[in-house]
Amino acid sequence: MTTYKLNLSTTEPNNDVGLIKIRQDDTMTQQLSVTVYEHDKLVDLTGYDIYLNSKMPNQSTVRDKVTDLINPKNGHFSYTLIDSFWQCLGDISLWFSFEINGTRDSTANFEYRVIQGHCKEVNQGNYIWEFEELKRKLEEMGLNLANDYKDFKERLDVLLEMFKAMNTYSKEEIDRMLIKLIAGEKISATFTMDYKDKVVGSLVENPNIAYRTPYSGVGLIDLIDPNTLKGTLELDAGLYKNISYKDDVITTITINSGNYSSQMLFKYNVLEDFKRKLSNFDIDVNKFNGYIRAISISTHTRGRNSAGNKASFKVFVNSGWTGSETNVTDKTKELKYNQLNASIAQKYIQNDGYAYALVYAEPSDGKTASAIYIDYASLEYTVELSLRDIFATKEELDIFKKAVETQMEVTKNEIKKDIDDFKKYTNTELAKKQDKITDSGLIKATLTGGAINNNDDPVYYRKVNNLVIISGYLRVPEGGGAVIWTPPPGYAPKYQSLVRVTFSNSDTTRTAIVRFWGGKMLSVYNNSSGDYCYIEAIYYVD
């Protein structure tokens, strides 16, 4: 054991510590025997939590709690360095901090030098926190965390699954965001919206819409008004496909009437997109706007009329079109509004939760058409969130926890066993009341929102007294938030609840989540929408 005796000050530079050399292989043998002074007086550390802190050359932060309090009244304690403090070679800056009742003080910095051993540098990430510190951070945010590891881990699992479901970030990025959230910091997340998988006339698969001036020549002299959409048509399936990918497959809109211009309006349902990415997170547009930090709207386009080549691109702010992005060449070019000022970016989101963009060509002269050519259109928005923002209510937290438990912790056999046990109990209870039974018989469910019944074994429901039983095979749509069945009056559950879902083989990577919400059966998540799965729900109604 190598012991370094240090006299450290909270008020003066610690220049007389001397050169401390730590070899990377010397595990749990390098001890700091510390006495703390304020000016020339010993510091009373009674009742304080003491931590050693360090900023590594690779910019990672290391923190560990001191447990060997030799004589806290006289500012004396001992600490043995753990591996985290020599993950990088070179000169390392450290300091001790002292915390009590929400207040904190610290010593001036001092340094030691890490020299090469047999092991190599191992970067341990941006934050290395002990559990006690993380728990304190959560409790400071008012989450009323229980004093055991299981409860803490459940919250981590919920966050982890939420980020994975976004299909946006790598595992390393997710890990970093989780640590920042739990440490009380805010994270920035960026999401992209476009027209991929768009179905005409439906907001289930993709909540965005696009409109055009008609081919018939009944166009508009003025720019399209998003509030009235007078003289416009929603795009058909082929045009939606063309603007969904940057592949040089061009959508063309032409108007051949004098003084009328070809136009296309992009209507992005930003609020709905955000709710779906956070599993129907229930917020209004004003609260959502408070999360917005940046927004970028773009389209790849060109245009022409009798005067030459010109395409113009604008965004809708407050009550009118603004901006002056143009392309005056005969080549398709990206036109973009990239707003990094949060207060201005928030104005792009209107009171209905949509953001609007418009691309148009100059008017026709009645001989040469006004034509607009569009390849790809998209919107990207960045939000900043804290853990409190994500877990807005206990009810939402419970819903997430149940979804994660169903998806990750309950195997197919366990689900089947639960159902069989419940069936036995139900049959026993029904047998006791045989003379009082009223039975609706089996009724085939009429599915909606893209859900499809299996021809051989569709979804049926029946009501026995006040017990409703639902079972059968169907295809669950992939998008979250789709209403796939609306029970008739007297058949809907009073409370929100999950529906049992299993697939027909042993592939455990296939997962679907279905639940009742507001008396309707909704698809929350499905990563195998092309396959049939078996659902079953049993509940009482009043």
N, C-alpha and C positions, 0 to 999 in steps of 0.2 A: 504494500500500500504506500503510495506517494502522497504526502500531505503538503499543501501549500497554505501557509498562514497569511491571510489577507486582512488588512485594515481598510475598509471601504467607507467612503463618505457620501452622504446625500447632498452635500453642498459644495464640495471641492473636487477638482479633477483627481482621479486616482493614478497619478503619474508614478508613484513609488512602488507599484505592485511588482515590478520586475518582469523578466521574461519567463513565461510559463510555456513549456513545450509538452505537448500531449501526442504520444504515438498512437496511431489508430488501433493497434492490436491490444493496447493496455486496457482491457475491458474491466469496468467496475473496480479500478484500483487508483483512480486519480481523484483525490479528495480535496475539496476547498474548505478550509477552516476559517470562518468569516466572523469579523467583529465590525459592527456598523456604527459610525459616528455621524453626528450632525454638528458641524463646526468642530469643536474639540470635545464634545460631550457624547457619551454613549446613548444610543437610541433604545428606548424601551419598546420591544416588539411583542409584548404580551398580548395574546388574543389575535394577532395578525396572521393571515395566510401569506406565506412567502413563496415566491416563484423565481426561478432562474430563467432569463430570457436571452435569446440570441438572434441576430440577423446574419444569415449565412451569405457567403460570397455569391451563391446562386440565387439570392433574394428569397429563399425559403425562410420561414420563421419557426424557431423551436422554442418550446415552453415546457417547463416541468416544475412540479411542486416540491418544496423542501419539507422533509418530514423529521429530520434530526435536529430538534430545537434544544440545544445544550443549555443555554442560559438566556432565554428571550428577554428577560428584564434588563440585562446588560448587553443586549444586541448581539448575542453570540449564538451561532448555529453552524452546522456542518452539512455539506452536500457532496455526494459522490457522482461524478459525471456519467451520464448514460450515453449510449452509442450515438444517439441523434445529434449530440453536440460536436461530433467529429466526422460528420458525413462529408465534409468538404475540406480539402487541404488549404493551408495558408493561414493568415492572421484573422482571427474571429473576434468580434466585438460582443461583450456580454454585459448584462446588468441584472441586479436583483430588484424585484418589486415587492411592495408590502401592501396588503389590501385588508380593509376592515369596514364593514357597514357601508359599502358602496364607495368608499374613498380609497385613493391609491397614492403611494409615494414610491420613489425608487432611488437607487444609488446612481452615481455617475458611472459611465461606462469604464470597463477595463478590458484587457485583451489577453488572449493566449494564442499560441501557434500550434496548428495540427501538422504533424509530419508523417510521412508515408510509412505504413506498416506493410504487412502482407495483403491486407484487404485494400480494395479500391474505393473510390468515391461512390457513395450511394445516395442519390438525391431523394429525399423523403417527402417531396411535395411542398406545397405552399404553406400549409399550417399543420402542426403536430400538436393536438390538444389532448389533454387527459379528460376522462369522462366527467369528472367532477366539475371541471371548468365549463364543459359544454352544457351540462345540466343547469348550471347557474345562469348561463346565457339564456337558455330557453325560459327559465322561470322568471327572469327579468322582463321578458316579453309578455308575461302574463298567460302562459300556456298551461299553468297549473300541472306541471309534469309530476307524475308519481315518482316516488323515491326508489325505483328499481330499474334495472337494466332492460328488462323485457319491454316495459312501456316506452322507453327511449328508443329501442330498436324498432318497435312497430312504427313509430313516426318516421324513422329513417327509411324503412321499407316502402311506406306510402309515397314519400318524396321520390325515391328511386324509380318506382314503377311509373309515376306520373311523367318524369323526364324521359324514360324509355319509350313511353307511348307516343311522345311527340315525334319520334323518328327523325330528330334533327341533330342531336349531339353525339359525339363519341363517348366511350366509357370514361376516358380520362377527363373530358370536359364535364361530364355529369358528376364525377367524383369531386372536382374542384368546386362546382356550384353547390353541391350538398354541404361541403365544409363551410363555405362562405355563408350560406343561409343559416346554418346552425350556430355559427359564430356571431350572429346578430347583424351581419352585413346584408346588403341588397345585391341581387344579381341582375344582369342584363341578359335577356333572351330575345333572339331575333327570329321571326317567322316569315315565310314567303307564301303569298297567295297568288294563284293564277286560275286558269280555266280547265285544268286537267280533270278528267272524269266528269265533266259537266253534262247533266241531262236536261234537255229542253223542258221548261215548265216545272222543274223540280228544284227545291232548295236543300234536299236531303243529302245527296251525294256531294254537292259543291254549292255553297251558299251564295256564290257570286253570280251576277247577271250581266249580260251585255246587250245593247240595243243598237239598231242601225236605222238610217233613213231608208225608206222603201225603194226598191228597184223601179217601181211604177212611175217614178217622176214626181210623186206627191211628196216633195221634200220640204225643207225648212229654209226660210230666208235667214232667220236668227239661229243662234246656237241652241242646241237642245236644252230644255229646262228639266233638270232631274225631278222636279216636283210634279210636273204634269206629263212628261214623256209624250206630248202630243205629236202625232205624225211619225211615230217610230214603231219598229217591230223588234221582238227578241230574235237573236240570232238562231239559225237552225243548227242541227247537229253537225253538219259539215263545216260551217263557219266557226263554230265553237272549237272543233278539232284543229282547224288551221291556226287559231290564235293561242293554242295550248302549248305549243312547242316552238322553239327557235330552230326551224329546219328548212327555211326558205320556201315553205309551202304557204302561198300568200292568199289572204282573204281580200277580195276586191269589192268595193262598194262604189257604184256609179250613179250619178244623177244627170240626166240630159235635158233638163228644163232650165230656161233662162233664170238667172239670179238665185238658183237653188244650189246648195252645196252638199256634197256627200259627207256624212258624219258617222262616227261610232262612239257610243257612250259606254264606259266601263264602270260598273257599279260593284264595289268590293264590300262585302259584309264583314267588316273588320271585327266588330264586337262579337258576332256569332262565331267567327273563326277562333277568337281567343277563348270563348266559353268552351268550345269543343276540345281545344287543346288541353284545357284544364278540367276535362270531364264535366261539362255543364256548370262550371263555376258561376254562381248566381250573382252578377253585378249589373248595375245600370251603366249607361253611357258616360255619365258624369264621373263616376268612380273609375271607370276604365280609362278615360282620358287622362286621369291623374297618373296612370302608369306609363303612358306613352312618352318615349324619350327621343325617337327619331322615326322618320317615315320616308320611303322612297317609292315613287310610282313611275313606271316606264312603259314604253311601247316601241316596237321596231316598225318603222313606217316610212312611206314616201307618198307624195300626192302630185296631181297635175290638173290643169284646166287649159283654156285657150291661151292664157298668159304665160304658161310655162309650168315648171315644177315647183310645188310648194305643199308641204304638210305642216299643220300647226297642232300643238299639243298644249292643253290647259288642265288645271285642277280647279275643283269647286271649293271655295272658301267662303264661309258665312252665307251669303245669298247670291253669289255671282261667280263667274269664271275668271280666273286670274292666271298670269304667266305668259311667256312669249317664246317658248321653245319651238323652233321650226327646223325643217329640213328642206332646202331648196335645190337638192341634187336629184338625179334620176336613179340613185341607189338607195336601198333600204338602210335606214340609220336609226340607232336607238335615241329616242328623246326621253329625257328623264328629269324629274324633280326630286332632288335628294336633300331633304330637310333635316338637319342635325340640331336645329334649335327646338327644344322640347315644347316651348310655349306656342311656337308657330306650327309645329308638327301636329299638335293637339287640335288645331283649328281645321285640319284636313278631315277629321272625323266629325260628321254631322250629327244632329240630334237623334237621327234614326239609327245611328251606329254604322252607317255606310261612309265610305270615301268614294268620291266620283272623279273620273278623269275623262277627257274628251279629245279625240283626234279628228281633224277635218281638213278637207281640201278647199281651195277657193271656189266660188260659185261657177256654174256653167254659164256659157253665153247663149245657150239654146242650140248651138251647133256642135261644139266640142264638149264632151261630158266632163263633169267634175268627178274625179276618181280618187279614191283613197285606197292604198295597198298596205295591209297590216300582216306582220309575221307572228309576233309574240307579244303578249301584254302581261304585266305582273305588278304586284305591290308587295313591298317588304316593310314590316314594322318592327320596332324594337321597344320592348317594355322593360321596366325596372321593378322588381318585386322583392319583398321581404317575406320571411316565413309567416308572419302575421297576415300578409296579404293573401297568401296561398291557402292557409287554413283560416278562412274568414269566420267560420262558425263551427261549433262542436258537431252540429248535424252533418255538415259537409265532411268533416274529418271522419265521422263514423261511417259515412257512405264509402269514402275512399278505403278505409280500413277493411270493411266488409268485402269490397271488390278485390283487394289484394289478397285477403285470406282465401277467397274463392279461387282466385287465379293461381296462387302460388303454393298454398299450404294444404289444400284439400285434394287428395288424389281421386281418380275416377272410382276406385273401389270403395273409398270412404264415402263418397257421395251416394253411391248405390246402396251402401249399407244403411246410411241415414234414411234414405227414402223407404227402403224395405221395412225398417223398424217403425217408421211413422205409419206406413200402410197397415202393419199389423195392429198397431195401437188404434188407428182409425176404424179398422174393420171390427175390432173388439167392441169399441164404443158404439158403433152403428148396430151391432148385433143386439146390444142391450136395449136399444130404442127402436127395434124393428117395427113396432106397431105405430110409431110416430113419424116414420120416414116419408118425406116427399122427394121425388127424384125427377129432375128435368130430362134425364136421359142424355146420351152423347150428342153434342152439337158441334159441327165443324166450324172452326174459327176462320173468320174472313181477315186475312192478313193484309197489311198496308206497308208503305214506306220502303218498298223494295224487298220485303221478306217473301219467301216462296214456300208453299206447302209441299211436302213430299207426296207424290201421287199414291204410293202404296200405304203409307202410314202418316197421314196429315195430322195437324194439331187439332185435338178435340177438347172440349170443356164440358163439364156437367156440374150441376148444383144439387147436392143431397142435403136437405134441410138448409142449414146456413153454412155448409162446408162446400167450397168450390175446389174442383180438381181439374188441372190442365196438364195435358201431356201430348207428345207427338214429335214428329221430325219435320224440320224446316231448314231453309237457308236463311241465315241472319245477315242483313246488310253490313258492310264493313264500316261505314261512317257512323260516328256516335251521334246520339240525339234523335234517331229516327223512331217515330211511333209505329210499331209493327203490329199492334192489336189494341183495339179499344173495346173493353168489355161492355156488354149491354147493362142497363140499369139493374142494380141489385147483384151484379157479379163482380164489381170492382173492389179490390182491397182498400181498406180505410187508410192504411199506413204504407209508407214506402218499404219495399222489400226486394231482395234479390231472387231471381228465378234460377233453379238448378239447370246447368247446361253441361252436356257431355258430348264428345264426338264418338264416332262409331268404331274407331280403332285405337291402338295403343300409342299413337303419335302424340306425346305429351307437349309438343311445341304448339299445337293448335289450341287456341283459347278464344272463348267468346264470353262476354258479360252481358246479361240481360236483367233488367229490373223493372219493377213497377214504380212509377213516379206520377203523382197527381191522378191516380186511377187509371193510368194507361201503361201498356207494356212498351218499354223503350229498348232499343239496341244501344249499349254503351260502348262496346268495343268488340271487334272480331278480326283476327288475323288470318282467317281462312274462310272468306265469304263465299267461295265457290263450292263448299262442301256442306252436306246436311249434318245437323247436330240434333240431339235429343234434348227437349226441354221438359221440365216438370215443376209444377208449383201447386201447393196445397195450402189454403188459408181459409179463415172464417170471415163471414160478412155479417153485418147486423141485419 
